Amino acid sequence: MPFGKYKATLICDLPVFYLEWFSRKGFPPGKLGILLETMFVIKSNGLEALLKPLRKG
């Protein structure tokens, strides 16, 4: 995450409540917004297991 309280935190490590806040307020434009929205969908649907193979690499 490039800014805010969670600066330097990996997007996959952001807490769900922070992603929910972005969902209510609006995701930022561009690639960052797409990544945050994707992570919001993954976490809010309980699909974190999809990230495990990526973390091993």
LUMKOLMAR-924289 format. One record per atom (N, C-alpha, C): residue in one letter; x, y, z. Coordinates in nm, 3 decimals, padded with zeros to 5 digits. Layout:
<pt residuo="a" x="X" y="Y" z="Z"/>
...
//
This chain:
<pt residuo="m" x="00.086" y="-00.116" z="00.000"/>
<pt residuo="m" x="00.000" y="00.000" z="00.000"/>
<pt residuo="m" x="00.091" y="00.123" z="00.000"/>
<pt residuo="p" x="00.072" y="00.212" z="-00.093"/>
<pt residuo="p" x="00.164" y="00.325" z="-00.106"/>
<pt residuo="p" x="00.136" y="00.445" z="-00.014"/>
<pt residuo="f" x="00.024" y="00.444" z="00.060"/>
<pt residuo="f" x="-00.009" y="00.560" z="00.141"/>
<pt residuo="f" x="-00.097" y="00.520" z="00.259"/>
<pt residuo="g" x="-00.117" y="00.615" z="00.350"/>
<pt residuo="g" x="-00.212" y="00.596" z="00.460"/>
<pt residuo="g" x="-00.157" y="00.516" z="00.577"/>
<pt residuo="k" x="-00.249" y="00.479" z="00.662"/>
<pt residuo="k" x="-00.215" y="00.407" z="00.784"/>
<pt residuo="k" x="-00.140" y="00.277" z="00.756"/>
<pt residuo="y" x="-00.170" y="00.213" z="00.645"/>
<pt residuo="y" x="-00.110" y="00.085" z="00.610"/>
<pt residuo="y" x="-00.003" y="00.097" z="00.502"/>
<pt residuo="k" x="00.063" y="00.212" z="00.498"/>
<pt residuo="k" x="00.171" y="00.234" z="00.402"/>
<pt residuo="k" x="00.275" y="00.124" z="00.417"/>
<pt residuo="a" x="00.324" y="00.072" z="00.308"/>
<pt residuo="a" x="00.425" y="-00.034" z="00.301"/>
<pt residuo="a" x="00.370" y="-00.172" z="00.338"/>
<pt residuo="t" x="00.239" y="-00.186" z="00.353"/>
<pt residuo="t" x="00.176" y="-00.316" z="00.378"/>
<pt residuo="t" x="00.137" y="-00.378" z="00.244"/>
<pt residuo="l" x="00.161" y="-00.506" z="00.230"/>
<pt residuo="l" x="00.117" y="-00.575" z="00.108"/>
<pt residuo="l" x="-00.035" y="-00.567" z="00.098"/>
<pt residuo="i" x="-00.085" y="-00.552" z="-00.020"/>
<pt residuo="i" x="-00.230" y="-00.540" z="-00.040"/>
<pt residuo="i" x="-00.302" y="-00.664" z="00.012"/>
<pt residuo="c" x="-00.242" y="-00.779" z="-00.004"/>
<pt residuo="c" x="-00.306" y="-00.902" z="00.045"/>
<pt residuo="c" x="-00.308" y="-00.910" z="00.197"/>
<pt residuo="d" x="-00.231" y="-00.826" z="00.265"/>
<pt residuo="d" x="-00.229" y="-00.825" z="00.411"/>
<pt residuo="d" x="-00.316" y="-00.715" z="00.471"/>
<pt residuo="l" x="-00.382" y="-00.636" z="00.389"/>
<pt residuo="l" x="-00.470" y="-00.531" z="00.440"/>
<pt residuo="l" x="-00.591" y="-00.592" z="00.510"/>
<pt residuo="p" x="-00.635" y="-00.534" z="00.620"/>
<pt residuo="p" x="-00.752" y="-00.588" z="00.689"/>
<pt residuo="p" x="-00.880" y="-00.565" z="00.608"/>
<pt residuo="v" x="-00.974" y="-00.654" z="00.625"/>
<pt residuo="v" x="-01.100" y="-00.648" z="00.550"/>
<pt residuo="v" x="-01.174" y="-00.516" z="00.575"/>
<pt residuo="f" x="-01.174" y="-00.468" z="00.702"/>
<pt residuo="f" x="-01.247" y="-00.346" z="00.730"/>
<pt residuo="f" x="-01.192" y="-00.227" z="00.651"/>
<pt residuo="y" x="-01.062" y="-00.227" z="00.621"/>
<pt residuo="y" x="-01.002" y="-00.119" z="00.541"/>
<pt residuo="y" x="-01.049" y="-00.129" z="00.396"/>
<pt residuo="l" x="-01.054" y="-00.250" z="00.344"/>
<pt residuo="l" x="-01.105" y="-00.271" z="00.208"/>
<pt residuo="l" x="-01.253" y="-00.238" z="00.199"/>
<pt residuo="e" x="-01.328" y="-00.268" z="00.305"/>
<pt residuo="e" x="-01.470" y="-00.233" z="00.308"/>
<pt residuo="e" x="-01.488" y="-00.082" z="00.306"/>
<pt residuo="w" x="-01.400" y="-00.010" z="00.374"/>
<pt residuo="w" x="-01.405" y="00.136" z="00.374"/>
<pt residuo="w" x="-01.386" y="00.190" z="00.233"/>
<pt residuo="f" x="-01.287" y="00.137" z="00.162"/>
<pt residuo="f" x="-01.265" y="00.177" z="00.023"/>
<pt residuo="f" x="-01.387" y="00.144" z="-00.062"/>
<pt residuo="s" x="-01.449" y="00.031" z="-00.036"/>
<pt residuo="s" x="-01.567" y="-00.008" z="-00.112"/>
<pt residuo="s" x="-01.680" y="00.094" z="-00.094"/>
<pt residuo="r" x="-01.696" y="00.145" z="00.027"/>
<pt residuo="r" x="-01.799" y="00.245" z="00.053"/>
<pt residuo="r" x="-01.763" y="00.382" z="-00.003"/>
<pt residuo="k" x="-01.638" y="00.421" z="00.011"/>
<pt residuo="k" x="-01.594" y="00.555" z="-00.028"/>
<pt residuo="k" x="-01.552" y="00.565" z="-00.174"/>
<pt residuo="g" x="-01.518" y="00.452" z="-00.232"/>
<pt residuo="g" x="-01.471" y="00.450" z="-00.370"/>
<pt residuo="g" x="-01.323" y="00.412" z="-00.376"/>
<pt residuo="f" x="-01.292" y="00.318" z="-00.462"/>
<pt residuo="f" x="-01.154" y="00.277" z="-00.481"/>
<pt residuo="f" x="-01.081" y="00.383" z="-00.561"/>
<pt residuo="p" x="-00.950" y="00.400" z="-00.537"/>
<pt residuo="p" x="-00.875" y="00.498" z="-00.614"/>
<pt residuo="p" x="-00.868" y="00.457" z="-00.761"/>
<pt residuo="p" x="-00.845" y="00.553" z="-00.849"/>
<pt residuo="p" x="-00.838" y="00.520" z="-00.991"/>
<pt residuo="p" x="-00.710" y="00.443" z="-01.026"/>
<pt residuo="g" x="-00.714" y="00.376" z="-01.137"/>
<pt residuo="g" x="-00.595" y="00.308" z="-01.189"/>
<pt residuo="g" x="-00.573" y="00.170" z="-01.133"/>
<pt residuo="k" x="-00.448" y="00.126" z="-01.148"/>
<pt residuo="k" x="-00.410" y="-00.010" z="-01.111"/>
<pt residuo="k" x="-00.429" y="-00.037" z="-00.962"/>
<pt residuo="l" x="-00.397" y="00.061" z="-00.877"/>
<pt residuo="l" x="-00.413" y="00.042" z="-00.733"/>
<pt residuo="l" x="-00.559" y="00.014" z="-00.698"/>
<pt residuo="g" x="-00.650" y="00.088" z="-00.756"/>
<pt residuo="g" x="-00.792" y="00.067" z="-00.731"/>
<pt residuo="g" x="-00.838" y="-00.071" z="-00.775"/>
<pt residuo="i" x="-00.789" y="-00.115" z="-00.888"/>
<pt residuo="i" x="-00.824" y="-00.248" z="-00.938"/>
<pt residuo="i" x="-00.773" y="-00.356" z="-00.842"/>
<pt residuo="l" x="-00.650" y="-00.339" z="-00.796"/>
<pt residuo="l" x="-00.593" y="-00.437" z="-00.702"/>
<pt residuo="l" x="-00.668" y="-00.438" z="-00.569"/>
<pt residuo="l" x="-00.701" y="-00.321" z="-00.518"/>
<pt residuo="l" x="-00.775" y="-00.314" z="-00.392"/>
<pt residuo="l" x="-00.914" y="-00.374" z="-00.405"/>
<pt residuo="e" x="-00.981" y="-00.346" z="-00.516"/>
<pt residuo="e" x="-01.115" y="-00.402" z="-00.536"/>
<pt residuo="e" x="-01.109" y="-00.553" z="-00.552"/>
<pt residuo="t" x="-01.009" y="-00.602" z="-00.622"/>
<pt residuo="t" x="-00.992" y="-00.747" z="-00.638"/>
<pt residuo="t" x="-00.968" y="-00.813" z="-00.502"/>
<pt residuo="m" x="-00.882" y="-00.752" z="-00.419"/>
<pt residuo="m" x="-00.855" y="-00.808" z="-00.287"/>
<pt residuo="m" x="-00.980" y="-00.802" z="-00.200"/>
<pt residuo="f" x="-01.059" y="-00.698" z="-00.215"/>
<pt residuo="f" x="-01.185" y="-00.688" z="-00.141"/>
<pt residuo="f" x="-01.278" y="-00.804" z="-00.176"/>
<pt residuo="v" x="-01.290" y="-00.834" z="-00.304"/>
<pt residuo="v" x="-01.376" y="-00.945" z="-00.349"/>
<pt residuo="v" x="-01.322" y="-01.078" z="-00.296"/>
<pt residuo="i" x="-01.191" y="-01.098" z="-00.305"/>
<pt residuo="i" x="-01.130" y="-01.222" z="-00.257"/>
<pt residuo="i" x="-01.157" y="-01.241" z="-00.108"/>
<pt residuo="k" x="-01.128" y="-01.138" z="-00.030"/>
<pt residuo="k" x="-01.141" y="-01.152" z="00.115"/>
<pt residuo="k" x="-01.287" y="-01.157" z="00.160"/>
<pt residuo="s" x="-01.373" y="-01.080" z="00.099"/>
<pt residuo="s" x="-01.512" y="-01.078" z="00.143"/>
<pt residuo="s" x="-01.587" y="-01.206" z="00.104"/>
<pt residuo="n" x="-01.530" y="-01.284" z="00.012"/>
<pt residuo="n" x="-01.591" y="-01.411" z="-00.027"/>
<pt residuo="n" x="-01.516" y="-01.532" z="00.030"/>
<pt residuo="g" x="-01.422" y="-01.505" z="00.121"/>
<pt residuo="g" x="-01.351" y="-01.615" z="00.186"/>
<pt residuo="g" x="-01.261" y="-01.694" z="00.095"/>
<pt residuo="l" x="-01.200" y="-01.628" z="-00.002"/>
<pt residuo="l" x="-01.118" y="-01.699" z="-00.100"/>
<pt residuo="l" x="-00.968" y="-01.678" z="-00.080"/>
<pt residuo="e" x="-00.927" y="-01.649" z="00.043"/>
<pt residuo="e" x="-00.786" y="-01.623" z="00.071"/>
<pt residuo="e" x="-00.697" y="-01.740" z="00.035"/>
<pt residuo="a" x="-00.751" y="-01.860" z="00.031"/>
<pt residuo="a" x="-00.673" y="-01.979" z="-00.005"/>
<pt residuo="a" x="-00.615" y="-01.966" z="-00.146"/>
<pt residuo="l" x="-00.677" y="-01.887" z="-00.230"/>
<pt residuo="l" x="-00.625" y="-01.865" z="-00.366"/>
<pt residuo="l" x="-00.489" y="-01.795" z="-00.363"/>
<pt residuo="l" x="-00.460" y="-01.724" z="-00.256"/>
<pt residuo="l" x="-00.336" y="-01.647" z="-00.247"/>
<pt residuo="l" x="-00.217" y="-01.730" z="-00.198"/>
<pt residuo="k" x="-00.243" y="-01.843" z="-00.134"/>
<pt residuo="k" x="-00.135" y="-01.923" z="-00.076"/>
<pt residuo="k" x="-00.030" y="-01.966" z="-00.179"/>
<pt residuo="p" x="-00.068" y="-02.016" z="-00.296"/>
<pt residuo="p" x="00.037" y="-02.054" z="-00.394"/>
<pt residuo="p" x="00.120" y="-01.933" z="-00.440"/>
<pt residuo="l" x="00.060" y="-01.818" z="-00.443"/>
<pt residuo="l" x="00.133" y="-01.699" z="-00.486"/>
<pt residuo="l" x="00.232" y="-01.653" z="-00.380"/>
<pt residuo="r" x="00.198" y="-01.671" z="-00.254"/>
<pt residuo="r" x="00.287" y="-01.630" z="-00.144"/>
<pt residuo="r" x="00.411" y="-01.719" z="-00.136"/>
<pt residuo="k" x="00.399" y="-01.845" z="-00.175"/>
<pt residuo="k" x="00.513" y="-01.936" z="-00.167"/>
<pt residuo="k" x="00.622" y="-01.898" z="-00.266"/>
<pt residuo="g" x="00.583" y="-01.835" z="-00.377"/>
<pt residuo="g" x="00.678" y="-01.801" z="-00.483"/>
<pt residuo="g" x="00.762" y="-01.689" z="-00.451"/>
//
